[in-house]
Amino acid sequence: KSPALDLPERHAEWGLEAAELCARLGALRGKRLGFDIEGYPTTGMTDCSFADSPTHALWVPFRRVDGSPWWSPSDAEQIMAAVTNLLQDEGTPKVMHNALYELFALKWGHGIELRGIGGDTMLLWHEAYCEMDKALEVVASIVGRQPYWKFGRHAQTEEERARYNCIDSMVTLEVEQALLGGGHLTPGQLAHYQHRLALLAPTAWQMARGFRFDQEARAQRVAELRRNVYALQGELDEAAGVVAPALADVVAAVCNKNKVKLVAGWSDVATYANKKWREEA
């Protein structure tokens, strides 16, 4: 739309002292925020960011690029408390891309129950274009104005880490605004999207606590489904004029040669199948 490359100026705010950072986090309450974390459920957050607009985000580090703690123990405790208060505030809607990851990682790694799920751009994108890849950089390349930035995963400096994480949050807000404001979804798709958002918290609860699982019943159910699939496929083959292979041909193709003579019926084929056929199957 312009003769030159006209990109948005995105500001990643970082390097604040602990007291100032806590104050800034408190000032974000009540705003609609883009939110993103870096790190894993088993090791915890290395950093996170909150974007209050598509062009401004606040970076909250916990570890340095070399893995060492960013803060003193007392400062880290205060900052984590400020982050927790913001994340657990239902009146502060958080917009994420694949929110289920943030929900699970925060609960598993830090015991934080994220509340106020304002949006999930991965689910929103899926409603509009379910056939497309769902990665944030793909979505942004189509409805946003951000050049590829995901090489920032391998950032070597703190400033690069801050910018990378903050762009994730800012772009998430930008994508949400573009999808909701661009006529991409029908009323039915929007209603279904809201339904899926409502299922995120219960799903995260289930993921964190687990549920009873009957392995034997599952195995029986899978075997039943497989038999039904084979039976239906046989009916389709017959209707299409496809000639099913004889037992001898199947045995010769998939069974160990020294076991062929032991196959008396179709039920014996899997028992004496060779390793290659089992792996491919």
C-alpha positions in Angstrom: 0.0 0.0 0.0 3.0 2.3 0.0 6.0 2.8 -2.4 8.5 2.0 0.3 8.6 -0.6 3.1 6.6 1.0 5.8 6.8 -1.1 9.0 5.3 -0.4 12.4 7.7 0.8 15.1 7.5 -1.7 17.9 8.9 -0.8 21.3 10.1 -3.5 23.6 10.6 -1.9 27.0 13.2 -3.7 29.1 16.0 -3.2 31.6 13.9 -1.6 34.3 14.8 -1.8 38.0 12.7 -4.2 40.1 10.6 -1.6 41.9 9.8 0.2 38.6 9.0 -3.1 36.9 6.6 -4.0 39.6 4.9 -0.7 39.4 4.5 -0.9 35.6 3.1 -4.4 36.0 0.5 -3.1 38.4 -0.4 -0.3 36.0 -1.4 -2.9 33.4 -4.3 -4.2 35.3 -7.6 -3.8 33.6 -6.1 -3.5 30.1 -6.4 -6.0 27.3 -2.9 -7.5 27.0 -1.0 -9.6 24.6 0.9 -12.2 26.6 3.7 -14.7 25.9 6.1 -16.7 27.9 9.5 -18.3 27.1 10.5 -21.5 28.9 9.1 -24.9 29.6 6.7 -26.4 32.2 9.5 -28.5 33.8 12.1 -25.6 34.1 9.8 -22.6 34.4 9.7 -19.3 32.7 12.9 -17.7 31.6 11.0 -14.5 30.6 7.6 -13.2 29.6 6.1 -10.1 28.1 2.9 -8.1 28.2 1.8 -6.0 25.3 -0.7 -3.2 25.9 -0.8 -2.3 22.2 0.5 -3.9 18.9 3.5 -1.4 19.2 4.5 -1.5 22.9 5.3 -4.3 25.3 6.9 -4.7 28.7 9.5 -7.4 29.1 9.8 -9.4 32.4 13.0 -11.4 32.6 13.7 -14.1 35.2 17.0 -15.6 33.8 19.8 -14.2 31.7 20.9 -15.6 28.4 23.5 -17.8 30.2 20.8 -19.2 32.5 21.8 -17.4 35.6 19.2 -15.6 37.7 18.4 -12.0 36.6 17.3 -10.8 40.0 18.3 -11.1 43.6 16.1 -13.6 45.6 14.0 -10.8 47.2 13.5 -8.9 43.9 12.6 -12.1 42.1 10.0 -12.8 44.8 8.4 -9.4 44.4 8.4 -9.5 40.6 6.9 -13.0 40.5 4.2 -11.8 42.9 3.4 -8.9 40.6 3.3 -11.1 37.6 1.1 -13.6 39.4 -1.4 -10.9 40.5 -1.7 -9.7 36.9 -2.1 -13.2 35.5 -4.7 -14.2 38.1 -6.7 -11.0 37.6 -9.9 -12.0 35.8 -10.5 -8.3 35.0 -7.3 -8.2 32.9 -8.0 -10.1 29.6 -4.9 -11.8 28.3 -4.6 -12.7 24.6 -2.3 -15.5 23.7 -1.3 -17.7 20.7 -1.9 -21.3 21.8 -3.1 -20.2 25.3 -3.2 -23.8 26.5 0.6 -23.8 26.6 0.8 -20.8 28.8 -2.0 -22.2 31.0 -0.3 -25.5 31.5 3.3 -24.2 31.8 2.4 -21.6 34.4 0.4 -24.1 36.5 2.9 -26.9 36.2 6.0 -24.8 36.6 4.9 -22.1 39.0 1.5 -23.1 40.4 -0.1 -20.0 38.8 -3.8 -20.3 37.8 -4.0 -18.0 34.8 -7.4 -16.3 34.8 -9.0 -13.8 32.4 -8.4 -15.6 29.1 -9.3 -12.9 26.7 -8.4 -14.6 23.4 -6.4 -17.2 21.6 -5.2 -16.2 18.2 -4.4 -19.8 17.2 -8.0 -20.9 17.8 -9.2 -17.7 16.2 -7.1 -18.3 13.1 -8.2 -21.9 13.0 -11.9 -20.8 12.9 -11.2 -18.6 9.9 -8.7 -20.7 7.9 -8.6 -24.2 9.4 -6.6 -25.5 6.4 -3.7 -23.2 7.0 -0.6 -23.7 9.2 -1.3 -22.3 12.7 2.2 -21.0 13.7 2.1 -17.3 14.8 4.7 -16.3 12.2 2.5 -17.8 9.4 -0.6 -16.0 10.7 1.3 -12.7 11.1 2.7 -13.0 7.5 -0.9 -13.0 6.2 -2.8 -10.6 8.3 0.0 -8.6 10.1 2.8 -6.3 9.3 5.7 -7.9 11.0 8.6 -9.3 9.0 9.9 -12.7 10.1 11.3 -12.5 13.6 11.5 -16.1 14.8 15.2 -16.3 14.4 15.1 -14.5 17.8 14.7 -17.9 19.4 18.5 -18.1 19.2 19.1 -14.6 20.7 22.6 -14.1 22.1 22.0 -10.8 24.0 19.5 -9.7 26.5 18.2 -7.0 24.2 17.6 -9.5 21.4 15.8 -11.8 23.9 13.6 -8.9 25.0 12.7 -7.8 21.5 11.9 -11.3 20.4 9.6 -12.1 23.3 7.9 -8.7 23.2 7.3 -9.0 19.4 5.4 -12.2 20.1 3.1 -10.4 22.5 2.7 -7.3 20.3 2.0 -9.4 17.1 -0.5 -11.5 19.0 -2.5 -8.4 19.7 -2.1 -7.2 16.1 -3.3 -10.5 14.7 -6.4 -10.5 17.0 -7.4 -7.0 15.9 -6.9 -7.9 12.3 -8.9 -11.1 12.4 -11.8 -9.7 14.5 -11.9 -6.4 12.6 -11.4 -7.7 9.0 -14.6 -9.6 8.5 -12.7 -12.9 8.5 -15.2 -14.8 10.6 -18.9 -15.4 10.4 -21.2 -15.1 13.4 -21.3 -18.9 13.7 -17.5 -19.1 13.7 -17.2 -16.4 16.3 -19.7 -18.2 18.5 -17.8 -21.5 18.1 -14.6 -19.6 18.9 -16.0 -18.3 22.2 -17.1 -21.9 23.0 -13.6 -23.1 22.5 -12.2 -20.3 24.7 -14.5 -21.4 27.5 -13.1 -24.9 27.3 -9.4 -23.9 27.8 -9.4 -23.5 31.5 -11.2 -26.8 32.2 -8.8 -28.5 29.8 -5.8 -27.0 31.5 -7.2 -28.2 34.9 -7.5 -31.7 33.5 -4.0 -31.6 32.0 -2.4 -30.5 35.3 -4.3 -33.0 37.5 -4.7 -36.0 35.2 -7.6 -38.3 35.0 -8.3 -42.0 35.4 -7.3 -44.0 32.4 -8.3 -47.7 31.7 -5.5 -49.0 29.5 -7.2 -52.4 29.0 -10.6 -50.8 28.0 -8.7 -48.5 25.6 -7.0 -51.5 23.9 -10.3 -53.3 23.5 -11.9 -50.2 22.1 -9.1 -49.6 19.6 -9.2 -53.2 18.5 -13.0 -52.9 17.9 -12.6 -49.8 15.9 -9.8 -51.3 13.8 -12.0 -54.3 13.1 -14.9 -52.0 12.0 -12.5 -50.0 9.8 -11.3 -53.2 8.1 -14.8 -54.5 7.6 -16.0 -51.2 6.1 -13.0 -51.0 3.8 -13.8 -54.5 2.6 -17.3 -53.4 1.7 -15.9 -50.4 -0.2 -13.4 -52.6 -2.0 -16.1 -55.0 -3.0 -18.4 -52.3 -4.2 -15.5 -50.8 -6.2 -14.6 -54.1 -7.8 -11.3 -54.3 -5.9 -10.2 -57.9 -5.6 -9.0 -58.7 -2.0 -5.7 -60.5 -1.9 -5.8 -64.2 -0.9 -4.5 -65.2 2.5 -1.5 -67.0 0.9 -0.4 -63.8 -0.9 -0.6 -61.7 2.3 1.3 -64.3 4.3 4.1 -64.4 1.6 4.4 -60.6 1.7 4.4 -59.8 5.4 5.3 -62.9 7.4 8.7 -64.3 8.3 9.6 -67.0 5.9 10.3 -69.5 8.6 6.9 -68.8 10.2 4.7 -69.0 7.0 3.8 -72.6 7.6 2.4 -71.7 11.1 -0.2 -69.3 9.7 -3.5 -71.2 9.6 -5.9 -68.2 9.3 -6.2 -64.5 9.1 -5.9 -64.1 12.9 -2.4 -65.6 12.7 -1.0 -63.0 10.3 -0.2 -60.3 12.8 1.4 -62.9 15.2 3.9 -64.0 12.6 4.4 -60.7 10.7 8.0 -59.6 10.3 9.5 -56.6 12.1 9.5 -54.4 9.0 5.8 -54.9 8.4 5.0 -54.2 12.0 6.9 -51.0 12.0 5.3 -49.8 8.7 1.8 -50.8 10.0 
